Amino acid sequence: MADGENGGGSTKTLNFNIGVLGHVDSGKTSLARALSSTASTAAFDKNPQSRERGITLDLGFSSFTVDLPQHLEAECRPRGYDNLQFTLVDCPGHASLIRTIIGGAQIIDLMLLVVDVVKGMQTQTAECLLIGQLTCSRMLVILNKTDLLPSSKRQSAIEKMTKRMHKTLENTRFKDCPIIAVAAKPGGPEAADTVEPQGIPELVEMLKQQAFLPQRDSSGPLLMVVDHCFSIRGQGTVMTGTILQGAVHINDTVEIPALKVTKKVKSMQMFRRPVSAAMQGDRLGVCVTQFDPKLLERGVVCTPGSLHTLHAAIISARKISYFRGALASRTKFHVSLGHETVMGRVSFFGSADAAVADSGSRPGDEAEVGFSFEREYLHQDEYVTGQSEGQDPEQWALLEFEKPVTCPPNCLVIGSRLDTDIHANTCRLAFHGSLLQGMEEKNYAETTLPRLLISKNKHREGTVERVTDDYTVIGRNLFKKETNLQLFVGLKVTLSTGESGVIEGGFGQSGKVKIRIPEGLKDETKQLLSGGKKKGKGGGKNDAVKEEEPKSDSQPVTIQLRFKRYIFDPKKKMVQS
């Protein structure tokens, strides 16, 4: 992706990003260390907090370079690539740090899921697998720590765990993915560095076989995620990270949205080799004019003006099937988008067109095509799951953030419950989707939300108290005493006997209403409302009438009022179709 200027000669290296994910303490960092030859600035648990706790706290990066595999020669040589660099992204596995993994997963071409061969799948292993399914198309499973198995039973234990992993993966997109056993650090973290790792040459060969030419595109505005920042005296401030989209060249001006400043690119390096340009998928260090590196440990760098800071957003929404419990509207979730995680209140809505809503959409269909401010939607008290497996109807969500978020357009969004007990054996990832519409104004509730046609269907029921004439009845129990009846004047109602009427206004002070029946009341209705007593004057039929009277009492004529209200309409007016 970049031209390495190396001693006058020029080599071009294809960069391939591999995410190393798994449960805490499954040996991810040891594996990355065993694989790597050149460690980048963020690599190998350099974070002091991480060293103390013995876990990876932030995304560590390191790399190693191999000759181009034979199957890539034909595709890559004409493009000028003559070697392949694997960049390893060591994602933390500690439960509270899942937000960091979500940030890292968006820049990954292949995922290595590291599993402790003794313990098998654990809570966070499953969560890493879910994030992989949302962000990555290829995976390799590493059964690590094989040195802990007794040598006499080692092979059978590895075979047993391999079978178990294949069973776990059979209903995921990673069905039939390769599984390989290694011991990245025989003897554990305390063992001497002279102890040789086991199975690593075979793993490198397997990675070479799995490598492909990633789809990279240098067009569009630059978006680079920064994971580490430090200053070099006399030169400037260096930001290291990975380019998610676009390209960057020396002398370009870039924006750091978090600091609201623009800076000029003075020089760039890819794994200690100077380069003049880099593009999507590349991992590099960019040196810009001086600023305090403490202000930006993590964040994004972009083409000036290309990123937006959002106070709210509309996303396509799909529930993660392993999440237990309902997803209720108006509740708060941890929302991860771009490289930030913030608290946000979620409100679900679906298509007002019932035919579309009931048809369901296949898993993997994204709902983006369906959203438009022109369409009508129905508010949902909670996310609606489909009747049959994987057949949830198309749905969206409005997210309102507790603090503004800077993120790229169309990015992946994941909603989770990161406050769930770390030790509970439960999935904390709740829903995912794509960002469809961002709201940048602080007062979006006044400017944008009224354009969002989400309605709630309302239904009120009352009874006819009495008839005043052939065209007018008095209704009760439709409204409370304190209701402003003026809002309802002119709305249509239906009687249980079939007549249609219109609310003309209030009657008295107790919430009763006067209803006009333009077509007039039917004779049967008038008879029913006069209590059915007149029927009783026919001598021998008296017994039957006595039976009917309580019936007419127990079945009064009801009044049905149906309307809808757009929840973001500032005038709160009622609408009838």
Salt bridges, closest charged atoms under 4 A:
ASP58 OD1 - ARG298 NH1 2.32
GLU73 OE1 - ARG77 NE 2.82
ASP109 OD2 - ARG216 NH2 2.74
ASP116 OD2 - LYS145 NZ 3.84
GLU127 OE1 - ARG428 NH2 2.71
GLU170 OE2 - LYS167 NZ 2.96
ASP193 OD1 - LYS185 NZ 3.31
GLU205 OE2 - LYS208 NZ 3.55
ASP227 OD2 - ARG283 NH1 2.96
ASP252 OD2 - HIS249 ND1 3.48
GLU297 OE2 - HIS228 ND1 3.40
ASP365 OD1 - ARG362 NH2 3.89
GLU376 OE1 - LYS564 NZ 3.11
ASP381 OD1 - HIS379 NE2 3.24
GLU400 OE2 - ARG330 NH1 3.54
GLU402 OE2 - LYS332 NZ 2.67
GLU440 OE2 - HIS308 ND1 3.21
GLU465 OE1 - ARG466 NE 3.77
GLU465 OE2 - ARG476 NE 3.77
GLU465 OE2 - LYS512 NZ 2.86
ASP470 OD1 - LYS526 NZ 3.41
ASP523 OD1 - LYS526 NZ 3.63
GLU548 OE1 - LYS535 NZ 3.57
